[in-house]
């Protein structure tokens, strides 16, 4: 059981790291353009709004 949990955590961490690397590469290739920051702001605003409204 512990082994299963460990492998799941490792897989989760690997997937997380992969998406973080993709975001990092995206930001670097776009030079942190305003579009990226606007979309991040909209996502954050949506999360905050859903928390407040929900």
C-alpha positions as CSV (number, residue, x, y, z in Angstrom):
1,X,0.0,0.0,0.0
2,X,2.8,2.4,0.9
3,X,4.6,1.6,-2.3
4,X,1.4,2.4,-4.3
5,X,1.1,5.8,-2.5
6,X,4.8,6.5,-3.1
7,X,4.5,5.8,-6.9
8,X,1.4,7.9,-7.1
9,X,3.1,10.8,-5.4
10,X,6.1,10.4,-7.6
11,X,3.9,10.4,-10.7
12,X,2.0,13.4,-9.5
13,X,5.2,15.3,-8.8
14,X,6.6,14.4,-12.2
15,X,3.4,15.6,-14.0
16,X,3.5,18.8,-11.9
17,X,7.1,19.4,-12.8
18,X,6.4,18.8,-16.4
19,X,3.6,21.3,-16.6
20,X,5.7,23.8,-14.6
21,X,8.5,23.3,-17.1
22,X,6.0,23.9,-20.0
23,X,4.8,27.1,-18.4
24,X,8.4,28.2,-17.8
25,X,9.3,27.6,-21.4
26,X,6.1,29.4,-22.5
27,X,7.0,32.4,-20.5
28,X,10.6,32.4,-21.7
29,X,9.7,32.0,-25.3
30,X,7.1,34.8,-25.1
31,X,9.4,37.1,-23.1
32,X,6.6,37.4,-20.5
33,X,4.3,39.2,-22.9
34,X,1.2,41.1,-21.6
35,X,-1.1,38.4,-23.1
36,X,0.4,35.8,-20.7
37,X,-0.1,38.1,-17.7
38,X,-3.6,39.0,-18.7
39,X,-4.6,35.4,-19.0
40,X,-3.0,34.5,-15.7
41,X,-4.8,37.5,-14.1
42,X,-8.1,36.3,-15.6
43,X,-7.6,32.8,-14.3
44,X,-6.8,34.1,-10.8
45,X,-9.8,36.5,-10.9
46,X,-12.0,33.6,-11.9
47,X,-10.8,31.4,-9.1
48,X,-11.2,34.2,-6.5
49,X,-14.7,35.0,-8.0
50,X,-15.8,31.4,-7.7
51,X,-14.6,31.3,-4.1
52,X,-16.4,34.5,-3.2
53,X,-19.6,33.7,-5.2
54,X,-19.6,30.0,-4.2
